[in-house]
C-alpha cells in the first residue's frame, strides 16, 4: 500500500482549484491523477480537512472474531 501524498501538496492542489482552475488542469499542473484531485475536493467537502484517511482495515483483521479459537489450537514453541 502506498503512502499518502504530503499535506503541503494537498493544500496547494486545493488552493489551485479554488483559484478557478479545473480538476484536470490541476492534475496536469501538479502531476497527480484527476481522480486524486476529485477525491481530495470530496474529502474536504465531507470532512473539512485534507488529512489523509486511515489506510487498512479498521477492525484488526479477518481472523479477529476467531482469535481465541486460533490461539487455543496453535502449537506453542518448546522453551
C-alpha positions in Angstrom: 0.0 0.0 0.0 1.4 3.4 -0.9 2.0 6.3 1.3 -0.4 9.3 1.3 0.9 12.4 -0.5 2.2 15.2 1.7 -0.3 17.6 3.3 1.5 20.6 1.7 0.9 19.2 -1.8 -2.8 18.6 -0.9 -3.2 22.2 0.2 -1.5 23.5 -2.9 -3.7 21.4 -5.2 -6.9 22.6 -3.4 -5.8 26.2 -3.5 -5.1 25.9 -7.2 -8.7 24.5 -7.8 -10.1 27.3 -5.5 -8.4 29.9 -7.8 -10.8 28.7 -10.5 -8.7 26.1 -12.3 -10.3 22.8 -13.3 -9.6 19.5 -11.7 -7.9 18.1 -14.8 -5.8 21.2 -15.2 -4.7 20.9 -11.5 -3.9 17.3 -12.0 -1.6 18.1 -15.0 0.0 21.0 -13.2 0.9 19.0 -10.1 1.4 15.7 -11.9 -1.2 13.8 -10.0 -4.2 11.9 -11.2 -7.5 13.6 -11.9 -9.1 11.1 -9.5 -6.8 12.2 -6.7 -7.9 15.8 -7.2 -11.6 14.8 -7.3 -11.2 12.7 -4.2 -9.3 15.5 -2.4 -12.1 18.0 -3.1 -14.7 15.5 -2.0 -12.7 14.8 1.2 -12.6 18.5 2.1 -16.3 18.8 1.4 -17.2 15.9 3.6 -14.7 16.3 6.5 -13.5 19.9 6.2 -9.9 18.6 6.4 -7.3 17.5 3.9 -5.7 14.9 6.2 -5.3 11.5 4.6 -7.8 8.9 5.8 -6.6 5.9 7.8 -5.4 3.1 5.5 -6.0 -0.6 6.1 -8.7 -2.5 8.0 -10.2 -0.8 11.0 -11.3 -3.9 12.8 -7.9 -5.6 13.1 -8.3 -8.4 10.6 -10.3 -11.3 9.1 -9.5 -13.7 12.0 -10.2 -11.3 14.8 -13.6 -12.8 15.6 -11.9 -16.2 15.8 -8.7 -15.2 17.6 -9.3 -17.2 20.8 -10.1 -20.3 18.8 -6.9 -20.0 16.8 -4.8 -19.3 19.9 -6.0 -22.4 21.6 -5.2 -24.6 18.7 -1.9 -23.0 17.6 1.1 -25.1 18.8 3.3 -23.3 21.3 7.1 -23.4 20.9 9.0 -25.5 23.4 11.1 -23.5 25.8 
